[in-house]
Amino acid sequence: MGDFYVMKMSQVRVYLNVHSYLLQAEIPDVYYHFKRHKVNPDLYMVNWVMSLFSKTTPLELTCRLWDVLLLDGDVGIFRIALGLIKHIAKVFTRCNQDECLHLLTKYPIYENNDEVIASVRSVSLSKRKFNKVVSKCKSEMRKGETVS
């Protein structure tokens, strides 16, 4: 994930494709809604990774998300991203592009963040599965294909 911080664009593109692939597998209705409304991962994922979710989520939730990052490493970033989207998936599917982007840049405040963390924890993504998806996306990029 260090490639995000040095802006190694070819690797950043791989990670964005990984996110798209995982989003399609984990939350297909949101994936297709985002695709229909042109809500591409580069419009939110780079910011999420660069700020480790601190620009988007309230402080208390950010601290809880960082616990996940410390435990899960790189895989945690993708679990968090999918979990945040999964938690408000029904809201996203009723939003237009601007509303989706607003939610992705300013995550709602909840009284109890346990449900948000439960959504993150419900994302089943092992290091092995993550590495397979990264390899698949790299291979597709070499062929000139994209997952999105």
N, C-alpha and C positions, 0 to 999 in steps of 0.2 A: 504494500500500500504506500510505501515511501515514494512511489512514482507520482502520486498525486501532488506531493509537496515539492517535487522538483519539476513538475509539469512535463513529464516524459509522456507526450501525447499518445504515442502508439499504445503504451501500456494502460494509460487512462481510458482509452477507447475500449480496450479489452475488458477492463473492470466495469465500464458502463454496459457493455454487452452482457457481461456476467449478470449484472443486476437485472437487465431486461429478461434474460433467460429464466432467472430464478423467480422474477415477478410473474412471468407467464405460467410457470409451473405451480407456484404457490397461491396466487390470487388472480386467476385468469380473467375474471370479470373486470377487475380494475386495470389489468394489463391492456385489455382490448378497449376499455373506456379511455385510458390515457392515449393509446395509439390513435383512436378516432378523433380525439381533441388535441392531438399533437403536443402532449405533455411528455416530452422526452427526458430520459434520465439526466442528460447533461444540464437540464434546467434546474435541477435540485441536488443531484448526488454529489457533484463536485463541491458545492457549498457545504453539504452535510459532512463530507469527509474532511475537507480543509478545516472546518471549525469543530470537528468531532461532535456535531449536533448541537453545539452550544449557542449558535445564532438562531436556531430554529425552535428549540424546546425550552420550556421554563427551567430555571436553575435547579429546582429540586429533582425534576425528571432527568435533566442532564447528568446530575451526579449519579443517579441510579443507572443510567445508560453507560456511563464510564465504568461502573462496576462490571457490566457485561463485557465491555471492551477489554478490560484488564484480564478477565477470565478467559475470553474467547479469542483475543487477538484479531487478526484480519477478518476471520470468519464472522466475528462479532459485529463488524460494521455492516455486513450484508444482512445478518439476522436482525439487527436493530432497524435497518432501513425497511425491510419487509414487515417487521413487526409493527412499526409505526403506521405504515400504510394499511396493514391488515386490521389494525385496531379501529380505524375509521373508514374501512372499505365501503360500507353502505353510504356514507356521506359522499365519498368521492364519486360514486356512480350516479349521483344526482347533480353533480356540479359541472359547470362549463369549464373551459380552459383556465380562465382567470381565477375562478373560485378554487380550482384544484391547485394552481400555483400558489395562491395565497395560503392555503392549508399546508402546502409543502414547505413554505418559507416561514410560516408562523404557526407552529403546531398548537392546537387548542390546549388550554389549561384545564386540568382535571383536579378535583379535590383529592382523589385517591389515585396515585400513580400505579398501584398494584395491578390494576387491570391492563394498563399499557405494558408493564413489564411482563405480565402473563402472556400478552400477545407476542412480545419479542421471544419469550421462552418457548412459545408454541411452534416457532419456525424450526423445523427439523433440518439442520444443515451441519453436517460433520465436516471436518477438515478434509477428509478423503473425498466426499461429494463435491465440496468447493473446488478442490484441485482438479477434479475431473471436468467440472464445468469450465474452469479457467482454460484447461487444455483444449477443450472443444471449441471455445470461443477464439482462442489463438489460431487454431487450425482453420476455422471458418474465415477469419480475417486474412490469413495467408492466401486463401482461395478467392478472396474478394467478396465474401458473403458477410452479412450481419444478421444477428439474431432478431433485432427489433423489427 
